[in-house]
Amino acid sequence: MKRIFAVSSLALAVVAANTSCSNEFKCEKIEISEQFALKDGRTDSLDFSVSAEFPVAGLKTEAGLNISTALTEALFGEDYMTMNPDAAVKAYKEDSVEEYRAENLPMTEIEELESSSLSWAEYIHGEFTYVGEDMISYLATRYSYSGGAHGMTSEVAYNFDRKTGESILEEGFFKDGYVEKLTGLLTAHLPESLESPADTSMLFLKEIEPNGNFSIGSDGITYIYNQYEIAPYSMGIIRISIPWEELEDVCPGRQ
């Protein structure tokens, strides 16, 4: 049977790749990029792509499974977390196409909207940003556009205990009473994180509190504030880094 919807062929690659990791840690990158036409005779389409790394070596079996499961949920949602990464990508893609068409095909029957663009886009990217002796960090980035003036981009960092694969959360990583100390450090480092220090006048808040969205690195930690979280959309995603030497009071010995 002829497939009338796909407007470009599937590009799928699973590649073993070394990241900036240590101790023989290795990961696999799953890549897929495809467009799906809304229906014949129209130029509208869903532009869909995934590029995501998953661990394949350098971890104990249970730790690797815990991290892979957590990343699958983070990238695609809890409905897919029990699947292996390949199956999750395929199922998520199929569900995304079904949702796109279910939402937009009825719109093509409305005379006033016949000439409107009904294109959507979804891009998902996931990569390991740090692999240390004890901890691993991963960054999940998502861009989504489903009509309107502009799409939305979000970044969420995930940190794991390398030995167990368990998630490292803010409350467990820092010492009790960390919020006040981190608020001072984040606020102090904010100006250097902006294109222009004068842009601080555009922020929604005068003091920047920790939000749980932080990545661990060799030089320190970086907090991520997504669009509209602490500033207007025009300022984009704001990332504030704090060096380890300034964090000794709140997480001694963790670097």
Steps between C-alpha positions, in 0.01 A plus 500: 500500500628843409571727798361841417604688812876473544677772306855398582652164572592394852855570604585280797846444638621331812864588551741404776660823614750604763399808691733715712486220751732301720558138601392351165152647519334465161165597362282438198344781302160443346426741216185535298380782275179485301218714365136394481257679270164589646323372189540486123474829320625712790847614599435479876709244684632384833877546516619240751851419617673324788870488583554338838782319679449197723761311708632168370823435695697614803218455753382213714197327350248638749642852482491497120140378499394761756657782299369379165147469640517845657624655176230331293237643733665843496512519122170335405281470811402233749288310246824396325736446794466120505607473135855472376620827342452387138143386564424817698617726216292310247186497716536866593543597136188309396296652782624850412395458137159368607448797732611748234254370245215459748540862607544653156314297238159633615635854453552438128124461458430851630478735205644798686810301591562325169804713419641510855824326581448206732861389530643379830854422612650295780872459560640298791868493589668321790868476583733416785672821606717363782616157612709491816614231738184529710249709306356534152310793348269500201327785317163454329398773255162524334366741238130489424289703260129439454387828350503854625764771500793280598606165635635424846838358596571343838809350663488263796810357667507156663769382742567142604707306750736306277516197728125450544340697218274673750403860433687772688251765606568846635385416854739206525795660327526814713519541876202613707448873476644518148221711350607831653868445414428394143258788449780742584746328267254471212400864532864608512596300190190593300639815326791307347251248360319763292600653169482839668507555880243775444250229407455426872239776495279276285490211747181403680695448825772690682632192680555175310414193706608144413232321295628141505607517135879481525782309333823384659830564322872480556522873580183538706126494456271679255139594572262523206201735483275445201306751294251703705629349825687806628504726193308582178506261204735733314779431751494129422634232733720636779783284637682606817825323593659487844858366546566221751718718720200719580285200593705352782248615762207326333649184344847435646692210354255446212726635226 
